[in-house]
Amino acid sequence: MPTVEVRCPVGPQRLLFKLQIQGQTAHVSDDNLMELSCSDCKRLYRRDDPSIKLVVHCYNFLGELVKTVVT
C-alpha cells in the first residue's frame, strides 16, 4: 500500500504523520483538508511576534501543502 509522508514545510521538516493510500487514483478537492498544528513553526513565528498562538499547516489527502494559517 503506498504511503505518503506529510512533513512540516519549514525548518527541519519534522514528520507530522504518514498517510496510507488505497487504490490507484484519488480525487481531492480543496474542501478536504487535514489541519495539523506545528510547534516548530509556532516557536519560529513567535521569535518575531510573541502574540502568535497557533500555526496550522493544511494539507490535502495527497499530502500536498495547501496553506499555512498563523493566528
MORAHU-V18716 format. One record per pair of residues at least 6 apart in sequence whose C-alpha atoms are under 7 Angstrom apart, sorted by the first residue. I is the first residue (numbers start at 1). J is the second residue. If there is no record, write none. Layout:
i: [I & I]
j: [J & J]
This chain:
i: [1 & 1 & 1 & 2 & 2 & 3 & 3 & 3 & 3 & 4 & 4 & 4 & 4 & 5 & 5 & 5 & 5 & 6 & 6 & 6 & 6 & 6 & 7 & 7 & 7 & 7 & 8 & 8 & 8 & 28 & 28 & 30 & 32 & 33 & 33 & 33 & 33 & 34 & 34 & 34 & 35 & 35 & 35 & 35 & 36 & 36 & 36 & 37 & 37 & 37 & 37 & 38 & 38 & 41 & 42 & 42 & 45 & 46 & 52 & 53 & 54 & 54 & 55 & 55 & 55 & 56 & 56 & 56 & 57 & 57 & 57 & 58 & 58 & 58 & 58 & 59 & 59 & 60]
j: [20 & 21 & 22 & 20 & 21 & 18 & 19 & 20 & 21 & 18 & 19 & 20 & 63 & 15 & 17 & 18 & 19 & 15 & 16 & 17 & 18 & 63 & 13 & 14 & 15 & 16 & 14 & 15 & 16 & 60 & 61 & 60 & 60 & 58 & 59 & 60 & 61 & 58 & 59 & 60 & 56 & 57 & 58 & 59 & 56 & 57 & 58 & 54 & 55 & 56 & 57 & 55 & 56 & 55 & 54 & 55 & 52 & 52 & 71 & 71 & 70 & 71 & 69 & 70 & 71 & 68 & 69 & 70 & 67 & 68 & 69 & 65 & 66 & 67 & 68 & 65 & 66 & 66]
